[in-house]
Amino acid sequence: MITIGICLANLVNYETNTIKGGWGWRLSLGLVVVPACAMIIGSFCVPDTLDRGKNDEAKETLRHIRGTVDVDAEYKDMVVESKFKDNEHSCKAIFSRKYRPQLVMALAIPFFQQFTGINVIMFSPHPFRTIGLGKNTSLMSAMILWSHQCCRHIRCNFHS
């Protein structure tokens, strides 16, 4: 979904770049309200049954989401975690050995993305502008590079 969002943002930027009068960037920036509203509206559709004591409904929702009836282990984990939520030891739980791999990856992935600068190279038209390409050409070049990487990623995942 992040990749699709980046693609849509690049397409919007490409289209709004052609607007005369210098206000295209304002429209591009203002259009982020559309997915934000979709997420806000969608948040009202998320069931919070476990927190309200509706355990049977929570288990049924989990079965529906997972598409299987064997959800007992995951459900038990959710019950334990919901009890931790209001406890002062809940922050200590994330540093336990059980969650260490997830914690390391949650910190390492964004760190190395920012540290290496891959986001600037992959998703920004600015490197293309610095080598002398025009606005539209640099936006299109960023889209071409992005689509090439997506196709390569899909092809690699398809064959593995």
C-alpha positions as CSV (number, residue, x, y, z in Angstrom):
1,M,0.0,0.0,0.0
2,I,2.9,2.3,0.6
3,T,4.2,1.7,-2.9
4,I,0.8,2.4,-4.4
5,G,0.6,5.6,-2.4
6,I,3.9,6.7,-3.7
7,C,2.8,6.0,-7.2
8,L,-0.4,7.9,-6.8
9,A,1.5,10.8,-5.2
10,N,3.9,10.9,-8.1
11,L,1.1,10.8,-10.6
12,V,-0.7,13.7,-8.8
13,N,2.5,15.7,-8.7
14,Y,3.1,15.1,-12.4
15,E,-0.5,16.3,-13.3
16,T,-0.6,19.3,-10.9
17,N,2.9,20.4,-12.1
18,T,1.3,21.5,-15.4
19,I,-1.2,23.9,-13.7
20,K,-0.4,27.5,-14.6
21,G,-0.2,30.3,-12.1
22,G,2.1,28.5,-9.6
23,W,-0.6,27.0,-7.4
24,G,-0.3,23.4,-8.6
25,W,1.9,22.5,-5.6
26,R,-0.8,23.8,-3.3
27,L,-3.4,21.5,-4.9
28,S,-0.9,18.6,-4.7
29,L,-0.3,19.3,-1.0
30,G,-4.0,19.7,-0.3
31,L,-5.0,16.5,-1.9
32,V,-3.5,14.5,1.0
33,V,-6.8,15.2,2.7
34,V,-8.4,12.6,0.6
35,P,-6.6,9.5,1.9
36,A,-6.5,11.0,5.4
37,C,-10.4,11.3,5.4
38,A,-10.6,7.7,4.1
39,M,-8.5,6.5,7.0
40,I,-10.5,8.4,9.5
41,I,-13.8,7.1,8.2
42,G,-12.3,3.6,8.0
43,S,-11.2,3.7,11.6
44,F,-14.9,3.9,12.7
45,C,-15.4,0.5,11.0
46,V,-12.7,-1.3,13.0
47,P,-14.3,-3.5,15.7
48,D,-13.0,-3.0,19.2
49,T,-14.9,-6.0,20.6
50,L,-12.1,-7.4,22.9
51,D,-11.7,-4.2,24.8
52,R,-15.5,-4.0,25.5
53,G,-15.7,-7.6,26.8
54,K,-17.4,-9.1,23.8
55,N,-15.0,-12.1,23.6
56,D,-17.1,-14.3,21.4
57,E,-17.7,-11.5,18.9
58,A,-13.9,-10.8,18.9
59,K,-13.1,-14.4,18.2
60,E,-15.6,-14.6,15.4
61,T,-14.2,-11.4,13.9
62,L,-10.7,-12.9,14.1
63,R,-11.9,-16.1,12.3
64,H,-13.5,-13.9,9.6
65,I,-10.3,-11.9,9.1
66,R,-8.0,-14.9,9.0
67,G,-10.3,-17.1,7.0
68,T,-9.8,-20.1,9.3
69,V,-11.4,-21.5,12.4
70,D,-8.1,-22.2,14.1
71,V,-7.4,-18.9,15.7
72,D,-7.1,-20.0,19.4
73,A,-3.4,-19.3,19.8
74,E,-3.6,-15.8,18.3
75,Y,-6.8,-15.1,20.2
76,K,-5.1,-16.1,23.5
77,D,-2.2,-13.7,22.7
78,M,-4.6,-10.9,22.0
79,V,-6.4,-11.5,25.3
80,V,-3.0,-11.4,27.2
81,E,-2.0,-8.3,25.4
82,S,-5.3,-6.5,26.0
83,K,-4.7,-7.1,29.8
84,F,-1.3,-5.5,29.5
85,K,-2.7,-2.4,27.8
86,D,-3.5,-0.5,31.0
87,N,-0.7,-2.0,33.1
88,E,2.4,0.0,33.9
89,H,4.5,-3.0,32.8
90,S,3.2,-2.9,29.2
91,C,6.1,-0.9,27.9
92,K,8.6,-3.4,29.4
93,A,6.9,-6.2,27.5
94,I,8.1,-5.0,24.1
95,F,11.7,-5.3,25.3
96,S,11.2,-8.9,26.3
97,R,13.0,-11.7,24.4
98,K,9.7,-12.8,22.8
99,Y,9.3,-9.5,20.9
100,R,13.0,-8.7,20.3
101,P,13.1,-9.7,16.5
102,Q,10.1,-7.5,15.8
103,L,11.5,-4.6,17.7
104,V,14.9,-4.9,16.0
105,M,13.3,-4.9,12.5
106,A,10.9,-2.1,13.4
107,L,13.9,0.1,14.3
108,A,16.4,-1.2,11.7
109,I,14.3,-0.9,8.5
110,P,13.4,2.8,8.8
111,F,16.9,3.6,10.1
112,F,18.7,2.1,7.2
113,Q,16.2,3.6,4.7
114,Q,17.0,7.0,6.0
115,F,20.7,6.4,6.6
116,T,21.3,5.2,3.0
117,G,19.1,7.8,1.5
118,I,17.3,5.3,-0.7
119,N,14.0,7.2,-0.4
120,V,15.5,10.2,-2.1
121,I,16.9,8.2,-4.9
122,M,13.9,6.0,-5.4
123,F,10.9,8.3,-5.0
124,S,12.1,11.9,-5.5
125,P,12.5,13.9,-8.8
126,H,15.2,16.1,-7.2
127,P,18.2,14.0,-8.3
128,F,17.0,14.2,-11.9
129,R,16.5,18.0,-11.5
130,T,20.2,18.4,-10.4
131,I,21.5,16.8,-13.5
132,G,19.6,19.3,-15.7
133,L,16.3,17.7,-16.5
134,G,13.1,19.9,-16.5
135,K,10.3,19.6,-14.0
136,N,8.0,17.3,-16.0
137,T,10.9,15.2,-17.3
138,S,12.3,14.7,-13.8
139,L,8.9,13.7,-12.4
140,M,8.4,11.3,-15.2
141,S,11.9,9.9,-14.7
142,A,11.2,9.3,-11.1
143,M,8.0,7.4,-12.1
144,I,9.9,5.3,-14.6
145,L,12.5,4.4,-12.0
146,W,9.8,3.6,-9.5
147,S,7.8,1.4,-12.0
148,H,11.0,-0.5,-13.0
149,Q,11.7,-1.3,-9.3
150,C,8.1,-2.4,-8.7
151,C,8.1,-4.7,-11.8
152,R,11.4,-6.2,-10.7
153,H,10.1,-6.7,-7.1
154,I,6.9,-8.4,-8.4
155,R,8.9,-10.6,-10.8
156,C,11.2,-11.7,-8.0
157,N,8.4,-12.5,-5.7
158,F,6.5,-14.3,-8.4
159,H,9.4,-16.6,-9.2
160,S,10.3,-17.4,-5.6
